[in-house]
Amino acid sequence: MNVVHVHDRRVKVSRPTRRRPAVLIAVLATIAAVLVPAASSAASPAVSSAVSSASPSGAARHSGHHRAAPAAPGTVVIDGKRMRQARIALDRGDPALRAAVKSLTTQADSWLGKGPWTVTDKPKPAPSGDPHDYLSQAPYWWPSQPKTDANPWGCPYVQRDGERNPEVDTGTDRPDIGKVFNSTTTLSLAWYYTGKKEYAEHAARILRTWFVDPATRMNPNLNHGQFIPCKYEGRAIGIIDFSQQYTSVLDALAILGTGAPGWTSGDRAGMRTWNKAFLDWLVNSPFGKEESAAKNNHGTFMDMQVAGLALATGDRSLARKTVLDARTKRIDPQIAADGSQPQELTRTRSWHYSTFDLVAYTRLAAIGEQVGVNLWAYEGPQGQSLFKAVGYLLPAATGAAPWPHPELEFKRFAASDIVHAAADAGDRDARAALPRLETPPGGDLWALRPAAEQLDSIAG
């Protein structure tokens, strides 16, 4: 999904007349309901925006359209309490939130006629021979020889970093799993904010088909992720096919779990079983252990995925340990004293991978908030921190200076969610930068789902 900037506005409350004390009481109650944010979001521009609509005139104007008070979803990364506050403010007519929801529903409507997808419909199964096993191809590896009857793949394959081989979008499950992730995230959010049952029912159908239905479900492993023809039948690095987005699916599941039509108790149980089995594979398989040892963004995303799945399936101890360990295991070696990320700067897509890695860090920090770990407050022995890492991006993110490192396709908006996250965590420079960010394609949805997402996906 992509993100529409919601500007800060001061709270304005119409002054009640002495003849209408009941209105004053109602106004104060309304403001109190919206002004009780999660502790981590007290300075959030999304909350400021929501409060501005809670005036007597706004409430009266939309009183005929109020729905039952929404539940706060037990989300893993997104702050469910802030979602609830946004829903309340939206129902009372907040104009900025209504604009954001319009962008959201435009995306959701585009998914209604698509899917569901299944892992079993690829032209050829994974090397295991089981059509239920997920299969994807390494995106930056290309044939080096002409394809012939004797050498149908054009082997050997050679690496061209940052250049995506179009073969990876044919014959594997990678394109479809991206559609599953993006559609269910968008549709579940759209249902929560609009109540339109078609959104929830379609999200449920997509999730049930890919993960739950025995005839079409995916096996809970990534043994054949990012294979390289004539070289590897699968690689640990393929885990990132899921780790970069699957925590958004966990949040979608939590949103649907607040009472979405079409999402049954059997669906919930099936997803819980799948998630527990997938977490076990991630933690205990050779590929999972290898990916956890990765020194760059792959390791960060692996931590985020493990912590998110642990929290979603009730293992708070593993979630907390994973976030705590990320301080010395990830931040210390991955972020330099000046805030740069040296491993990511060596890439041909250094801007993309610098912002990409921080998506994982900011989402991991959000998981940490739920298990009593403040990852934003951590400073390494050279002063490394998430705030410094975001600060390193600000000149390019705001357009104040060019990005001084290699980048095949610079997209300034890629940093927008990350800057929002740092601003919400209390960084003054990030907050001051918000008005100068580039709006991502599709609009800024931060007020509706305050959690960083990868806005410039290159799916690799």
N, C-alpha and C positions, 0 to 999 in steps of 0.2 A: 504494500500500500504506500501511497504517497501522502505528503503533508501540506493548510491555508493559515497564514499567520494571524493569530488572534491578538490584537493590540490591548495593552493595559488601559483600563479606564478607572477613574475614581468612582467610588460608590456614591450614588446620589439617591437620597430618599426624600420623597415629597413630604412637606411639612403638614401634618394633620391639623384639622381645625378642632377647636375645643368642643364642638358639637358632636364629634365622632371619635370618642375614646376607643371604641371597639376596633376601628381601623388601625389606630396606633398599635394596639396589642397584636393585631394580625401582622403588621409590618415588622415589628420587632421579632416575632416568632419566625417569620419568613427569612429575615436576615440571619438569625441565629442558626437556622437549619443549614444555610449555605456557607456560613462562616466557620463551621466546625470542620476544618480539613484534617487530613492525616498530618501528623507532626512533621513529616518530611516535606510537605508541600505548602507551608504557611505563606511563602512568598510567591507562590505560583501565579504566573500571568493567566493561566486557565481559570483559576479560582477567582481572581480579580474580575475577569470578564464575566464569569457566571453571576457574581454578586451584583453587578451593575444592572441586571435586568429584574432584580427582585423588588421593584418599586410597586406601590399600591396600584398605580394605573396599569402596569404590565400584568400584575397578577389578576386584576379584575378583567382585563381584556381577554385573557386566556383561561379564565376559570372554568369555562364550559368544556374545556378540552383536557382537563387534568385526568391522568391515569392514577391507578393505585401507586402508592409510594414504592419505588423500586428497591429491590434488594441489592446490596453491595456484593458483587461477585467475588468469590474467593480466588482471585487471580494470582498467578505466580510472579509475574513481572509488573504488569500494569497495576497501579494503585486502585483497587476496587472501590474504596471510599470516595476517591475523587471522581470515578465514573458515576457513582450514585449522585454526587453533588451536581455534576454536569447534567445528568438526566433531569434532576429537579429544576435546575435553572432553565434547561431547554423547554420543559413543560410550561414554564412561566413566561416563555417568549423571548429569551435572550437572543438578540439578533445575530451576534457573532457565532454563537453555537448553532443557530439555525442555518447559517451559511456553511459552516463546517459539515453539518449533517447532510446538506444538499450535495456537497462534494462526495461524502461517504456513500450516500444512496445511489449516486450516479455510478460509482464503481460497483456497488452491490447489484444494481439492476443489470449491469453487463455480465454478471455471473449467472443470472437466473436461468438462462437458456443453455448453459454449458455444464458438462459433466453429467453424472459422476464418472470418475475414472477408476481404473483398477490396474494393479500391478500385473495381472495375468494376461493382459491383451497385447503385450509387446510381440513383435514378429517371431523372435527366437528367445527361449528362456536364458537365464543366467547360466554360466558354465556348470553349475551344480545340476542342471537339468530340471530343477523345480521352478515352475512358472510363478510361484508365490514369492520367490526370492527377488529382492530389489536388484536392479542392474543400472549402472551409469558408466559413462566413458570419461576418461581424463580430458578436461576441456582444452588444455594447452599443448597437447601432443598431436603431431601431424605425420602422415605417411611421407617417407623420404624417397620412395621409388614409385614408378608407374604401376597402377593396378592392372594385373594380368590374371589369366586363368590359373597360372601357377602361383601367383602372389596376389590373391584377391584383396588383401588389405593394403598393399603397398608398403609392406614392412621392410626395414625396421622403422618404428616411429621415433621422431625426435621432438624435443621440447622447444616451443616458441612462446616464452613467458608473456602472458597478457594478451595473446592472440588466440581467440576462441575458434576452435575447429567446428564448423557447422555440423559435422558428423555426430556430435554429441547430442544433437537435438532430434535425431532419427534413430529408431530401433532400440531405444532404452527407456527407462522409466523416469529419467531426470526431468524432462519437460512436464510430465504429468504430475509429479510430486510437487513441483513448483506451483502448479495450478491448484492442487489440493490445499497447500498451505495458504496461498494468497486468497483463494475464494472463501475458505471457511473462516479465516480471520476477519475478512471484510463483511461477510454475511452475518456472522454472529454479532459484531458491533452494530451493524445496521438494524438488526432485530432489537437489540437492547435499547437503542435510542428512538426507534419508531414504533415498535410493537407489531410490525408487519410480519405475520406468521409465515409468509412465503420465504422470507429470508432464513428463518430458523429451520424450517422444514427442509430447505435445499441444503443448508449446511449439514444438517443431520444425515441426509441421504449421502452426501459426499463422504463424510467421515465414516459412516457405517459401511459403505462399499469398500473403501480402501483399507480400513483397519479391523472391522468386526465381522462381517459376513464371511462364513467359512469358505464359500465358493470363490470369493474375490479378494480376500484379505491378504495383506502383505505379511510375510514372516518377520518377526521382530529382530532382524539382524541386518547388517550392512556388509556382509561378507564379499559382495561383488560391486562395491562402490568404486567408481573411477578406475575401472579396469583399463589397461593399455593393450591393444591388440598385439598378439605375438610376444607379449612381454609379461604381463601380470593379469591374473584372473580377478583381481580385486586388490585394493590397497587401503591401509588405515586412513589415508588422507581422504578417502571417500566419505568418511563420517561427517565431514563438513556439509555434505549435501543436506543433512538433517539438522546439524547443530546450529547452522546460521539462521534457521527460522522456526524450529520445532517448538521453542518456548512460546511463540505466538499461538501455536495450535493448543498448547496447554492452557493459555488464557482463553482461547475460544471455547474450549471444553468447560471451563469454569463459568463463562458467561451463559452458555446454553444450560448449564446446571442450575441456573436460577429459576427455571421453570419454562424453558422454551418448548413450544409445541413441536411435536415430532421427535423430540429427544427423550428416549425412554429409559427406564431403570436398567433394562437389558443393555442398551447402548452404553450407559455410564459404566456398568460392570465390565463390559467387553473392552472398553478403552482403558479402564484401570488395569485389567489383566495384561493387555498389550503393553502398556507403559511400564509396568513392573518387570515384565520379561525383557523389554528393550533396555531398561536401566541395568538389569543384571548383565546383559550382553556387553553393554558399554563399559561397565566396571571390570568385568572379569575376562573378556575375550582378549586374545593377543592383539588384535587390531585396536581395541579400546585402550589397552595399556600403552600401545605405541603412540596413539594420538594424544593421550594425556601427557606424554613426554615431549610433545612438540614444543619448540621454543618460540614460535611466532603466533599469529592469529589463530592457527588451528588449535593450539593448546588453550588459548583463552576461550574460544567458542566451546571446546570440549568441557571445560569447567562450568561454563554457563549452562550447558545442556544437562550435565550431570546434576548440578545443584537444583536446576528447575524441576527435573524429573523427580529428584529425591523429595523436594518440597511438595510436589503435586501428589506423590504416592504415600506421603506420611513419614518419610525418613528425614526428620528435621535435623538429626544429628549429622548425617552425611551432608546435607545441604550446608549446614553451618561450617563444618570442617572444610568443605571445598572452598567456600568463600574466604575463610580465614587463611587457608594455605595459599590462596592467590596473591596475598600481599608479598610474600617473599619469593614465591615460585613464579609469579607472572610480572608484577609491577616492578620489582627490583631489577630483574635482568632485561625486561622488555622496554621500559621507559627510561630515557636518559635524563640527566640533570636538567637539561633545557626543555624537557617535555617531548622531544622527538621520539620516534619509535624506530630505532636503527634497522631492525629486521625488515620492517615494512618499507623503509626508504630505499632499500636495494632493489625493489620491484620496479618493473616498467610502468606499473600502475600505482605509484607510491601514494598519491592522494587517496585513491580508492581504498587501498589497503590500510592506510592510516586511519581513515574514518571508519572503515569496516571493523578493525580491531576494537575501536572505541565503542562501537555498537555493543560488542560482547561485554566490554568492561562496564558500561553504564547499566546494561541489563543485569549483569552479575551483581552490581551494587544494589540494584532494586530488590533482587532476591535477598541480598544480605540484610536489608532493612527489616525483612520479615523474620530473620533468625538472629537478630541482635548484633549484627556486624556492620559498622559504618566504614565501608570501603573508601568512600570519598575522603574521609579524614586521615587516611593512612599516608605517611611520608616515608620513603625509603632512605637509605643511608646517605645518598647524594641529594636528598630533597625531592626525589621522584614522587609524582602523585598523579591522580586522574585529572585534577584541576590543571596542573601544568601541561598535561598532554592535550587537553582541550584548548588551553591558552595558546599552544604552539600552532594550532590550526586557525585561530581567530583572524589574523591578518588576511589570509586567503579566503576564509569563509565569509568575511564581510566585504570582500572586494578591495580592501585597503592596500593590498600588496599581492603580487603574483606568487604562486606556489613555486618555491625554488628547487624543486626536485623533479625527476623524470615522471611524466604522466602522459600516457597515450591519448587520453580523452578526459580532460579536466571538467568536472561538473561541480560547480560551487555549492549547489544545494545539498550535496551529499553530507555536509556537516551540520545541516540545520537541526536535526533531532538531537544530535550530540550536544550542541550548544544549549538547546532547550533543557536537556537533562542537567547540565552543569549549572545553569541558571536556577533551576528548581532546587539544586543541592546547596545553593547559597553563594555561588561565585558572582561577584559584582561585575567583573569584566564580561562574563558570558551574558549576564542579564542586560548590560548596556549594549551588547552586540545584537540582541534580538531584532530590533527594528531594521537592521542592515543585512539580515540574512536573505538569501535568495529563496523564494517560495518554490517548493518542489512541484513537479508536474502532478496534477490531480489535486493540489491544494494542501494546506497545512491542517492535519488532523490531530495535532498534539493535544488540544483541549479535550478531545474525545478519547484518546488512548495515550496518556502521557507515559510513553516508553519508547526508547529509540528503536527505529527500524532501519534496515539497509535501504536507502532511497535510490541507489544507483546500481542495482543488482547486475552483475555480469555472470552470476551463477557459476562461480568457480573459485 
